[in-house]
Amino acid sequence: MKNKKSLDSLLQNDKIAFLCAFVVAVILWLFVVLTVSPQTTRVIHDVKVTIDETVPSQFGLQVFGEDEFTVDVTVKGKKYQISDVRLKAEDILVVAQTTPVDSAGKYTLQLKAEYGSENTAYTISKLSQKTVDVYFDTEKTVSFVIEPEIVADGFEIAGEGYSCGDINLSETSVTITGPSTEVNRIEKVIARVELEDSLVSNKTAETKVVPCDDAGKSDFKYLAMGIENVIVTIPILKVKTLDTAVTFKNAPDSLVLSPLRYSISPNKADFNIIVDDYDKTTEYVVGSINFKELSPTSNTFTFDSVNTNVVDENIKSFTVSVNMDGYTQEYMRIPLSKIKINNPDGLDYKVSELNKSIVIVGTDEDLKGITEDMITVEVDFSALTLEAGEVKTIPVVVSVDSPSCWIYGAYTVNVSN
């Protein structure tokens, strides 16, 4: 009797009665959801499309252009089975079928949706689109020279009294990668600059690199360019009458600040000078003389005018005569033991003696003080490779420790293994 009274008192407690009712309701709801719940539908957005490249790859084909697609997938199932928690976009696999792809071109691929996870208690009923368009081709990479194209609509590039020099590009070539069908269409690659008026000063402009076909069209879709833009410099020239001059290379220290005297024929000429340098240009350098090529018996040099901006077409070359009065030359044989070898890899190679006696140029007084110990002969093995039994002739560097003398000529040794 006492237990029955306790149970009656519990049931008469409103809170306990509410809790019991709630538990019973939850159990009934779960029963209905799990066993009685009707079928419902849900749209899963942005399901990624996978392009199956197994078949195309057998023909060396790959995708170019757009290759990322998504579709909306409609599924049907019990509500709890297709809820946001149980079913996500990554649980569904949508594949673009590439079975018909066997050559280059654009294909309309059928889409097929499959179960992508262990949850298969639902039905895939519809896709927002049934196909995708994909372009396939073999890949090709080619390097092209970039050609400047200056557009002057009805007027000259350079203003009156001026001329246009050689146009410079910050990059002279571009590597282009893309589908072979498109790359094969490229006839040339240009960097176009459009002018508004004739130029009387240098112009620098950044412009796009544009591939063109033989009809001048640039309607390519799938190309990847190594560079997108280049800087084009258009030099504008003006004629100026200038004295001709030469520079010297590898001069002894005493002759750097006090160069040897020389004469040039012609000693004056008209040259096209870049406008920006016009006022500060007082002479025109027609060439450079290397002291390794200068001696009392070799002191006349000819420089082709084609390497200059000389205006007169009748001037074909410039002849330079260096005054070697007071200079003479002396011969010295350097023994093999004096040759220094740079051999970082410890190669077991044999070196011959110098191919000839070295020639030292200087004044009589300066040459009297030159000894064998002042001569350095160096040969470098760091980039040398020899096959078994092979003999190679390689250059050596010869120098003299003197502020006023120099070594004339080029020298070699034979190296064998």
Secondary structure, DSSP 4 states (H G I P E B T S, - for coil): -HHHHHHHHHHT-HHHHHHHHHHHHHHHHHHIIIIIPPEEEEEEEEEEEEE--HHHHHTT-EEES---EEEEEEEEEETTTSSTTT--GGGEEEEE--TT--SSEEEEEEEEEEE-SS---SEEEEES-SEEEEEEE-EEEEEEEEEEEEEESSS-SBPTT-EE---EES-SEEEEEEEHHHHTT--EEEEEEEESS-BSS-EEEEEEEEEE-TTS----SS-EES-SEEEEEE-EEEEEEEEEEEEEES--GGGTSSPPPEEEESSEEEEEEEGGGTTT--EEEEEEEEGGG-BTTB-EEEEEGGGS-BS-TT--EEEEEE--TTEEEEEEPPPGGGEEEE-TT----EE---SS-EEEEEEHHHHHT--GGGEEEEEE-TT----TT-EEEEEEEEEE--SS-EEES-EEEEEE-
